[in-house]
Protein backbone atom coordinates (compact mmCIF):
# COMPACT_ATOMS: atom_id res chain seq x y z
CA UNK A 1 0.00 0.00 0.00
CA UNK A 2 1.33 3.42 -0.96
CA UNK A 3 -0.03 6.47 0.82
CA UNK A 4 -0.02 10.05 -0.39
CA UNK A 5 -1.10 12.81 1.98
CA UNK A 6 -2.09 16.29 0.88
CA UNK A 7 -3.94 19.36 2.07
CA UNK A 8 -1.48 20.90 4.48
CA UNK A 9 -0.76 24.59 4.58
CA UNK A 10 -0.66 27.76 6.60
CA UNK A 11 -3.78 28.77 8.50
CA UNK A 12 -4.62 31.24 11.23
CA UNK A 13 -5.59 30.07 14.67
CA UNK A 14 -9.26 29.19 14.76
CA UNK A 15 -9.27 28.18 11.13
CA UNK A 16 -9.83 24.82 9.48
CA UNK A 17 -8.01 22.48 7.14
CA UNK A 18 -8.86 19.12 5.65
CA UNK A 19 -6.10 16.66 4.96
CA UNK A 20 -6.52 13.83 2.51
CA UNK A 21 -4.61 10.59 2.19
CA UNK A 22 -4.98 8.61 -1.01
CA UNK A 23 -3.98 4.97 -0.92
CA UNK A 24 -3.04 2.64 -3.72
CA UNK A 25 -3.92 -1.03 -3.74
CA UNK A 26 -7.09 -3.05 -3.73
CA UNK A 27 -7.03 -3.98 -0.05
CA UNK A 28 -7.48 -0.48 1.38
CA UNK A 29 -10.62 -1.44 3.27
CA UNK A 30 -8.77 -4.16 5.15
CA UNK A 31 -6.45 -1.67 6.85
CA UNK A 32 -7.13 0.57 9.79
CA UNK A 33 -6.13 4.08 8.74
CA UNK A 34 -4.88 6.79 11.02
CA UNK A 35 -3.14 10.11 11.30
CA UNK A 36 -0.04 10.94 13.29
CA UNK A 37 1.86 14.18 13.67
CA UNK A 38 5.34 15.22 14.59
CA UNK A 39 6.47 18.66 15.65
CA UNK A 40 10.15 19.66 15.58
CA UNK A 41 12.04 18.17 18.49
CA UNK A 42 9.10 16.02 19.53
CA UNK A 43 8.18 12.40 19.08
CA UNK A 44 5.62 11.31 16.53
CA UNK A 45 2.23 11.06 18.20
CA UNK A 46 -1.15 9.67 17.35
CA UNK A 47 -3.73 12.20 16.22
CA UNK A 48 -6.49 9.71 15.61
CA UNK A 49 -7.43 6.38 14.11
CA UNK A 50 -10.94 5.09 13.71
CA UNK A 51 -12.90 6.47 16.67
CA UNK A 52 -9.79 6.98 18.79
CA UNK A 53 -8.46 10.50 19.13
CA UNK A 54 -5.73 12.13 21.13
CA UNK A 55 -7.13 14.15 24.02
CA UNK A 56 -5.58 17.29 22.55
CA UNK A 57 -7.72 17.09 19.40
CA UNK A 58 -10.96 15.57 20.66
CA UNK A 59 -13.96 17.61 19.59
CA UNK A 60 -11.91 19.51 17.00
CA UNK A 61 -10.61 16.86 14.60
CA UNK A 62 -12.58 14.21 12.76
CA UNK A 63 -11.34 11.26 10.72
CA UNK A 64 -13.40 9.78 7.96
CA UNK A 65 -12.72 7.36 5.15
CA UNK A 66 -14.16 6.62 1.75
CA UNK A 67 -13.32 3.04 0.83
CA UNK A 68 -14.67 3.53 -2.69
CA UNK A 69 -12.07 6.24 -3.24
CA UNK A 70 -9.31 4.59 -1.19
CA UNK A 71 -9.03 7.82 0.75
CA UNK A 72 -8.97 8.80 4.40
CA UNK A 73 -9.54 12.36 5.58
CA UNK A 74 -8.64 14.43 8.60
CA UNK A 75 -10.93 17.40 9.15
CA UNK A 76 -9.27 19.86 11.51
CA UNK A 77 -11.32 22.66 13.02
CA UNK A 78 -10.55 25.31 15.61
CA UNK A 79 -6.86 24.95 14.89
CA UNK A 80 -4.35 26.10 17.48
CA UNK A 81 -0.68 27.06 17.12
CA UNK A 82 0.22 23.91 19.05
CA UNK A 83 -1.29 21.86 16.21
CA UNK A 84 1.63 22.94 14.03
CA UNK A 85 3.42 19.81 12.86
CA UNK A 86 4.06 17.51 9.96
CA UNK A 87 1.04 15.25 9.62
CA UNK A 88 1.38 11.66 8.43
CA UNK A 89 -1.22 9.17 7.36
CA UNK A 90 -0.53 5.54 8.13
CA UNK A 91 -2.08 2.13 7.67
CA UNK A 92 -2.13 -0.83 10.00
CA UNK A 93 -3.28 -4.41 9.67
CA UNK A 94 -4.09 -4.32 13.39
CA UNK A 95 -7.67 -3.64 14.36
CA UNK A 96 -8.21 -2.67 17.99
CA UNK A 97 -10.17 -0.23 20.08
CA UNK A 98 -7.22 1.10 21.99
CA UNK A 99 -4.36 3.50 21.43
CA UNK A 100 -2.09 2.90 18.44
CA UNK A 101 1.63 3.55 18.72
CA UNK A 102 3.69 4.43 15.66
CA UNK A 103 5.12 0.91 15.81
CA UNK A 104 1.63 -0.50 15.20
CA UNK A 105 1.51 1.08 11.77
CA UNK A 106 2.79 -0.81 8.77
CA UNK A 107 2.66 1.74 5.95
CA UNK A 108 3.39 5.45 6.10
CA UNK A 109 2.84 8.32 3.73
CA UNK A 110 5.11 11.30 3.43
CA UNK A 111 4.20 14.10 5.78
CA UNK A 112 2.25 17.18 4.91
CA UNK A 113 3.05 20.32 6.87
CA UNK A 114 0.40 22.14 8.85
CA UNK A 115 1.35 25.52 10.28
CA UNK A 116 -1.05 27.44 12.49
CA UNK A 117 -0.22 31.08 13.11
CA UNK A 118 -1.36 32.93 16.21
BALOBA-1460 file (C-alpha; in Angstrom, 3 decimals):
// residues 118
<rec num="1" residu="x" x="0.000" y="0.000" z="0.000"/>
<rec num="2" residu="x" x="1.326" y="3.415" z="-0.963"/>
<rec num="3" residu="x" x="-0.028" y="6.468" z="0.825"/>
<rec num="4" residu="x" x="-0.023" y="10.053" z="-0.388"/>
<rec num="5" residu="x" x="-1.096" y="12.807" z="1.985"/>
<rec num="6" residu="x" x="-2.091" y="16.287" z="0.879"/>
<rec num="7" residu="x" x="-3.939" y="19.362" z="2.066"/>
<rec num="8" residu="x" x="-1.483" y="20.895" z="4.482"/>
<rec num="9" residu="x" x="-0.758" y="24.588" z="4.579"/>
<rec num="10" residu="x" x="-0.665" y="27.764" z="6.596"/>
<rec num="11" residu="x" x="-3.785" y="28.771" z="8.503"/>
<rec num="12" residu="x" x="-4.620" y="31.237" z="11.229"/>
<rec num="13" residu="x" x="-5.587" y="30.074" z="14.675"/>
<rec num="14" residu="x" x="-9.263" y="29.192" z="14.762"/>
<rec num="15" residu="x" x="-9.267" y="28.180" z="11.131"/>
<rec num="16" residu="x" x="-9.833" y="24.824" z="9.476"/>
<rec num="17" residu="x" x="-8.012" y="22.482" z="7.135"/>
<rec num="18" residu="x" x="-8.861" y="19.122" z="5.650"/>
<rec num="19" residu="x" x="-6.095" y="16.659" z="4.958"/>
<rec num="20" residu="x" x="-6.524" y="13.831" z="2.507"/>
<rec num="21" residu="x" x="-4.613" y="10.590" z="2.193"/>
<rec num="22" residu="x" x="-4.982" y="8.609" z="-1.006"/>
<rec num="23" residu="x" x="-3.981" y="4.969" z="-0.920"/>
<rec num="24" residu="x" x="-3.037" y="2.637" z="-3.719"/>
<rec num="25" residu="x" x="-3.920" y="-1.034" z="-3.741"/>
<rec num="26" residu="x" x="-7.086" y="-3.055" z="-3.727"/>
<rec num="27" residu="x" x="-7.027" y="-3.977" z="-0.050"/>
<rec num="28" residu="x" x="-7.476" y="-0.476" z="1.376"/>
<rec num="29" residu="x" x="-10.622" y="-1.436" z="3.275"/>
<rec num="30" residu="x" x="-8.765" y="-4.157" z="5.150"/>
<rec num="31" residu="x" x="-6.453" y="-1.669" z="6.853"/>
<rec num="32" residu="x" x="-7.126" y="0.574" z="9.794"/>
<rec num="33" residu="x" x="-6.127" y="4.077" z="8.744"/>
<rec num="34" residu="x" x="-4.884" y="6.792" z="11.017"/>
<rec num="35" residu="x" x="-3.142" y="10.108" z="11.301"/>
<rec num="36" residu="x" x="-0.041" y="10.939" z="13.292"/>
<rec num="37" residu="x" x="1.856" y="14.184" z="13.669"/>
<rec num="38" residu="x" x="5.345" y="15.221" z="14.587"/>
<rec num="39" residu="x" x="6.471" y="18.661" z="15.653"/>
<rec num="40" residu="x" x="10.154" y="19.663" z="15.577"/>
<rec num="41" residu="x" x="12.036" y="18.172" z="18.491"/>
<rec num="42" residu="x" x="9.102" y="16.023" z="19.532"/>
<rec num="43" residu="x" x="8.178" y="12.398" z="19.079"/>
<rec num="44" residu="x" x="5.618" y="11.306" z="16.526"/>
<rec num="45" residu="x" x="2.230" y="11.062" z="18.200"/>
<rec num="46" residu="x" x="-1.151" y="9.666" z="17.349"/>
<rec num="47" residu="x" x="-3.734" y="12.196" z="16.222"/>
<rec num="48" residu="x" x="-6.487" y="9.706" z="15.607"/>
<rec num="49" residu="x" x="-7.432" y="6.382" z="14.111"/>
<rec num="50" residu="x" x="-10.945" y="5.088" z="13.708"/>
<rec num="51" residu="x" x="-12.896" y="6.467" z="16.670"/>
<rec num="52" residu="x" x="-9.790" y="6.978" z="18.793"/>
<rec num="53" residu="x" x="-8.463" y="10.498" z="19.132"/>
<rec num="54" residu="x" x="-5.727" y="12.131" z="21.135"/>
<rec num="55" residu="x" x="-7.126" y="14.151" z="24.016"/>
<rec num="56" residu="x" x="-5.581" y="17.285" z="22.554"/>
<rec num="57" residu="x" x="-7.721" y="17.090" z="19.404"/>
<rec num="58" residu="x" x="-10.959" y="15.570" z="20.656"/>
<rec num="59" residu="x" x="-13.955" y="17.607" z="19.587"/>
<rec num="60" residu="x" x="-11.911" y="19.512" z="16.997"/>
<rec num="61" residu="x" x="-10.606" y="16.863" z="14.597"/>
<rec num="62" residu="x" x="-12.583" y="14.207" z="12.755"/>
<rec num="63" residu="x" x="-11.336" y="11.259" z="10.723"/>
<rec num="64" residu="x" x="-13.395" y="9.778" z="7.955"/>
<rec num="65" residu="x" x="-12.716" y="7.357" z="5.145"/>
<rec num="66" residu="x" x="-14.159" y="6.617" z="1.746"/>
<rec num="67" residu="x" x="-13.321" y="3.044" z="0.830"/>
<rec num="68" residu="x" x="-14.673" y="3.531" z="-2.687"/>
<rec num="69" residu="x" x="-12.067" y="6.243" z="-3.244"/>
<rec num="70" residu="x" x="-9.306" y="4.585" z="-1.194"/>
<rec num="71" residu="x" x="-9.028" y="7.820" z="0.751"/>
<rec num="72" residu="x" x="-8.967" y="8.804" z="4.399"/>
<rec num="73" residu="x" x="-9.542" y="12.356" z="5.577"/>
<rec num="74" residu="x" x="-8.643" y="14.433" z="8.600"/>
<rec num="75" residu="x" x="-10.926" y="17.400" z="9.145"/>
<rec num="76" residu="x" x="-9.270" y="19.858" z="11.506"/>
<rec num="77" residu="x" x="-11.319" y="22.663" z="13.016"/>
<rec num="78" residu="x" x="-10.552" y="25.314" z="15.614"/>
<rec num="79" residu="x" x="-6.862" y="24.951" z="14.890"/>
<rec num="80" residu="x" x="-4.354" y="26.104" z="17.476"/>
<rec num="81" residu="x" x="-0.683" y="27.065" z="17.118"/>
<rec num="82" residu="x" x="0.217" y="23.908" z="19.051"/>
<rec num="83" residu="x" x="-1.293" y="21.862" z="16.213"/>
<rec num="84" residu="x" x="1.632" y="22.938" z="14.027"/>
<rec num="85" residu="x" x="3.424" y="19.806" z="12.856"/>
<rec num="86" residu="x" x="4.063" y="17.510" z="9.960"/>
<rec num="87" residu="x" x="1.041" y="15.248" z="9.617"/>
<rec num="88" residu="x" x="1.380" y="11.664" z="8.433"/>
<rec num="89" residu="x" x="-1.223" y="9.168" z="7.364"/>
<rec num="90" residu="x" x="-0.533" y="5.540" z="8.134"/>
<rec num="91" residu="x" x="-2.082" y="2.129" z="7.672"/>
<rec num="92" residu="x" x="-2.127" y="-0.827" z="10.001"/>
<rec num="93" residu="x" x="-3.283" y="-4.406" z="9.674"/>
<rec num="94" residu="x" x="-4.089" y="-4.324" z="13.385"/>
<rec num="95" residu="x" x="-7.670" y="-3.640" z="14.363"/>
<rec num="96" residu="x" x="-8.214" y="-2.671" z="17.986"/>
<rec num="97" residu="x" x="-10.175" y="-0.226" z="20.081"/>
<rec num="98" residu="x" x="-7.222" y="1.099" z="21.987"/>
<rec num="99" residu="x" x="-4.356" y="3.503" z="21.428"/>
<rec num="100" residu="x" x="-2.089" y="2.898" z="18.443"/>
<rec num="101" residu="x" x="1.627" y="3.548" z="18.721"/>
<rec num="102" residu="x" x="3.693" y="4.427" z="15.659"/>
<rec num="103" residu="x" x="5.118" y="0.913" z="15.811"/>
<rec num="104" residu="x" x="1.631" y="-0.502" z="15.200"/>
<rec num="105" residu="x" x="1.513" y="1.083" z="11.768"/>
<rec num="106" residu="x" x="2.792" y="-0.811" z="8.766"/>
<rec num="107" residu="x" x="2.657" y="1.735" z="5.952"/>
<rec num="108" residu="x" x="3.389" y="5.452" z="6.098"/>
<rec num="109" residu="x" x="2.839" y="8.318" z="3.730"/>
<rec num="110" residu="x" x="5.110" y="11.299" z="3.429"/>
<rec num="111" residu="x" x="4.202" y="14.100" z="5.780"/>
<rec num="112" residu="x" x="2.246" y="17.182" z="4.907"/>
<rec num="113" residu="x" x="3.054" y="20.317" z="6.866"/>
<rec num="114" residu="x" x="0.396" y="22.143" z="8.849"/>
<rec num="115" residu="x" x="1.347" y="25.517" z="10.276"/>
<rec num="116" residu="x" x="-1.050" y="27.441" z="12.491"/>
<rec num="117" residu="x" x="-0.223" y="31.075" z="13.113"/>
<rec num="118" residu="x" x="-1.359" y="32.928" z="16.213"/>
